[in-house]
């Protein structure tokens, strides 16, 4: 009979493409893990992996079995969560993923409040780009993710928390702007500074500035808004900054000028996303309410409505 242990060990091998790293993740010796994978191959009657000197490759049927094993393990995890749901909200282990353009601006205020209100919660955090968070969420490595909505992926459910307006950040010496400023007119004479590929904030900025020609876009491989703001301060161009980042990134004395944009001002929707099959909706709604409360406070400190 195929066992969950065999599926879990094989899924780790498929993920790492390496027996040693998979064994460390599973907390067993490499020979023990290899035996379980061989037994799974024997049960199925097919070869799942090609064993090479320094790596592992999946066979064609092995790739299909890996995908199916991942879905089975995720369903088992959700079943276990459903069975051990506690009467106390936000208790036990919870794995939260956050995108980099939210984490440093919302979490420093949210985490102490979360710990004070829910001391029985053991929170794990992962900060990375949206695509990776969604993969980890679908695979069961994360319980919930905090990111920018909407998310177009089957099997996931979302909860809108609040809207985060975008502000225009220009070098201090840039010409004065009017109250009806649009991203297109503001950036017509300025280089548009962008984060590197893969950041949803980059795609959002481009969607707001659709008329900006590729010649005016500058991408420096920056993975943080801090780097982009410093580039603006040094006269390399302008950028769109989420309002929640204002208290952290725009410090007194920094040679930049921040302008609000005319109505309808661009903004991004901040929300939580989780698997539709998860039994922890009540936990996620409670977490969302706390994060929305903190988010409104952060925006108020930035001079923006919550």
N, C-alpha and C positions, 0 to 999 in steps of 0.2 A: 504494500500500500504506500502511496506517495504521502509524505509527511510535510507538515508546515516547516519543520526544521530544514528539510531538503530544499524546499522552495525559497526559504529565507537565505540559505547559504548560496544557492545558485543566483538569486537576485543580486546579492552582494558581489559575486564574481562578475556578473554581467555589467554592474555599475562601475566597478573599478578596473575591469579587464586585467586583473592581477590577483592571484591566489593569496599572496602574502598580505596585501592590503585588505582584501576581503576577510581574511581570517582575523586580522586585528579588529576590524569593525565588529565582527560577530563574537569576539572574545574567546576564540578557540585556536588550537594549533592548526598550522597549515595542513598537515597530513589528515587531521580529523575532518577538516572542511572538504578536502579533496575526496575523501572516502564517501562523504554524503552526496557530493555532486556525481560521483561515479555510480552510486546506487540509484540516484534519480535517473541517470541515463539508462541504466539497466532496466528500471521499471518501465520507462517510456519506450525503450527499444530503439532509441535514436542517439546520435552523437550531438551533444549540445555545444561543446567548446572544442576549439583547436588549441592544444597545449603547445606553446612555443617556449623558447628558452627564457625570455625575459617578459613575456606578456601572454595574454590570452585573447583569442578572437572567437566570436560567436559564429556558429554555423548558421545557415539560413533558417532551419527549424529552431535552432537555439534562440535566435532573436525573437521569434514568435512566442516561444515558451517563456522567455524572460518577460515579455509584455504581459502575457496572461498571468504569470506568477505575481507580477507587481500588482495587478488588479485584485487578485485573490487575497494577497497580504493586506492590501488597503482595506478591503471589505472586512477581513477578520479584525483588523485594528478598530474599525468603526463599530463592529459588533461588540467588542470588548468594552469600548467606551460606553456604549449604550447599556451594557449589563452592570457597569459599576458607577453609573451616574450617582453623584452624591446629592444630598439635600442642600448642602452648602454651595452657593454659587462661587465660581472662580476658585476652586481648590484643586489640589493635585498638580500634575505636570501639564504644562501647556507650551507648545512650541509656536512662537510668533515670528513671522518674517516681515521685514520692513524695507522699503526702497531707500536708497541713500539720500534722496532729496526730501525725505520726511524725518528719518531717524534722528539726526542731530538737533532738530528744531522742536520736535514734539516729545521725544522720549525723556529728555532730562527733567521735564516737569511732570510727565505722566508716570514714570516708574516709581518715584517715592510715594505718590498718591495711591498707586495701585498696591504697593506693598503695605501701606498703612491701612487701607480698607479691606484688603484680602490677604492677610498674613499666611494663610494656608496654601496660597498659590506658589508653585515652583515654576518660574517663567524661564524658558529658553529663548534666546534671540538669535536671529540670522539676518544680517543686512546685506542685500545684494540686489541686482537688477530684476525688473518685473518678470522677464521670461524665465529666469532661474527659480524665482519664488513660485511661479505657477507650476513649473515642473515638480518642484519639491512638494507642493501642496497636493497635486494630483497623485503623486507617488506615496503620500502618507508620511513624508518626512517632516512636514509642517502641519499644524492644526488650522492656522488662520494666518492671513497676510494683510498688512496695512499698506495700501498703495493708492494709486490714482485710478479712478473709475472713468469709463466703463471697462470691463474685462470681457472679452469675447471668447469664452471657452466653455464647452459643454461640461455639465456635471458640477458646476460651481454656482454658489449663491453669494450675493453681495448685499451690503448694507451701507447706504450713504450716511456719512457723518457730518460733514460741513464742506463749504466751498472755500477755496484758498485763492484770493485774487492775485493776479500778476501785476508787478510794478516794473516800470522802465528804469534802468540804471544806466546813467551816462557819465562820461568823464566830467569833472567839475567845470572845465572850460567850455563845455558844449553850449550851443545857443539856447536861450530860454525857450520853453515850450508852453503851449496854451492848454486850457482846460479840456478841450475836445480832441486831444492828441490820440491818434491811433498808432498801433505798432508799425503799420506800413509807412506812414508819414514820418514817424520818429526815427525809423531806421533807414530812411531813404538815403541819407548822407553819412551813415555810420556803418562800420562793419558789425555784423551780427555775430556775437561770440556764442559758441555752442559747446555743450558737453560732447563727449565722444559718443560714437554709435552705440546703441543699445539702451540708452537712458530714455525713458518715456518723456522726461522733461524736454529733451531735445526735440522730439517729434511734436510735442505740444507747441513749443515756441515756433517751429516752422509752420504749423497749421495756422497760427495767429498772424504770421508774417508771410503769407503765401506769395505776395508780390516781390518779396526780397529776392533778388537774383542770386544764383550760385556764386557769382563773383564777389558779393558782399558778405558771404558767410565765411566765418573763420572757425575752424575746429583745431584745437591745439592738443587733442588727446586728453583733455582734462576730465577727471572723473569726479570732481567735486565743485560745488558752487563757490567755495572759498577761492579756488584758483581762478575761476572765471571773473569774480568780483575784483580780484587783484589785477587781472589783465585790464579790466575797465579802468581801474584807478590809475593805471600806467598809460592810459590813452590809446589802447589797442582797438577800442570799439565800444559797443553797448550790448546790453543783454536784458532779458526779461527775468525777473527774480520773483519767486513766490513770496507772498507777504509774510508767511510764517517764518521765513529765513531772515527777515529784516533785523530783528533784535540781535541776532548772532553775527550776521555778515557785515552789516553797515555800522561800523564803530565810529565814534566821534573823531574827527580829524582826518578821516579817510577822504581823499580827493575825488569824490563822486557826488552826483546829484540824482536823487530819486524822484520820479514823477509818476503820478497816477494817470491812468489812461481814461479817455472819454468813454461814455456809455454807448453800447453795452461793453463794459470792461471785461477783458478775458480773464478766465479763472480756471482752476482745475477742481474736480470733485474728489474729495478724500474719502475713502471708505475701507471697509473690511471685506475680505473674500474668504470663503471656506467651501469645503466639499458639501454638496447637497445631501450626501448620505451620512454626514456627521451627526452624532447625537448630542452635540454640545452647543446647539443654537442658543440656549439660554445663557451660557457662558459668554458667547460671542456678542450677544446683545448687551450684556452687562459691561463687557470690555468696551464695546462701541460707545455706550453712554458716557463712560469715564473719559475716553479719548476725545469725544466731541466736546465735553466740558472743558478739558484742557486746551483743545484746539481753539475754542472761542476765547479763552483767556490769552493765549499766545497772540491771536490776531488783534485782540484789544490792545495789547502792549505794543503792537506794531502800528497802532492807529487805524486799524481796519475793522469794519463791523464783523461780528461773529456770524 
